[in-house]
Each structure stands twice: as C-alpha cells, then as structure tokens.
Amino acid sequence: MPKLKTNKAAAKRFTLTKSGKVRRGKAYRSHILTSKTTKRKRNLRKTSTISAVEQRNIRRLIPYA
C-alpha cells in the first residue's frame, strides 16, 4: 500500500485533539477589526471543534496528523 499524501492546506488549518476530535480556528478575525466589539474579537481567538458529520472528510485530508 503506498503512502497517503497529506493535504497541506488542511494540515495548516486543522489539528487533532488527544481524543481524536478535529479542531479549527474561527473565521472573521483577519481584518476590519475596528467595527467588531472587544468581546467578539476575544471569542474569535478561541478554537472550536468540527461537527461530527464533517470529521470523516477532514480526517481523510490529514491522515498522519
């Protein structure tokens, strides 16, 4: 069986937790920050998990993570 290729774009965006869930960073944090409240920007710093439906697709993109 040949080695699987890792999708590098996905590897930069997603990481796996110890329990096997997929973590992602939040969007809307890159620019036009003056119109966003401090509370909103602070909450955008936190990471969140991917829904169970999409986890299988992401795991295929990052097989060795």
N, C-alpha and C positions, 0 to 999 in steps of 0.2 A: 504494500500500500504506500503510495507516495505521500510526501509531506503535504499538509494543507497550507495554503497561503493565508496570511492574516491580512484583513482589510485595514490598511494603515489609517485611513480616515476614521474608521470606527474605533480603532485602538486608542486614538488620541482623545476621543470623546467619551468613551465608556470604560469603567473599571468594574471588577467583580469584588463583592464583599466576601468575607470568610464563609458566610452561609450560602454563597452561590448566587445571590441576587445581583442584578446589574444596576450600577449607579450612574447617574448622569448629572451634569451641571445644568443650571437653568438658563433660559434664554432671556433676551431683553436687558442685558447688563453691559452692553458694549459702548453705546453712545446715546446722546440726548438724555443725559442723566440729570440735568438741571430741572426738568419737568417732573421727575419722579421723586416721591417722598423718601425721606431717610429710612423710614420703616420698610418701605417696599424694596429699596436697594439692599438693605441689610438682609431681608428674607431671600433675595435673589442670590446671595453669596452661598447659601446652603445647598447641598446636593439633595437629590431625591432619587427614588428608585423607579425603574421602568415597570410598566404594568406586566402582569403575568402573561398576557397574550403576546406581547412583543419580545419577551425574553428569549424565546427559542430562536427567533431570527437574529438577534444581536449575538447570541452565543455562537451561532454559525460563523459570524464575521470575525470573531476573536476566539478561535479555538484554543489557543495556548495561554490565554490571559488568566 
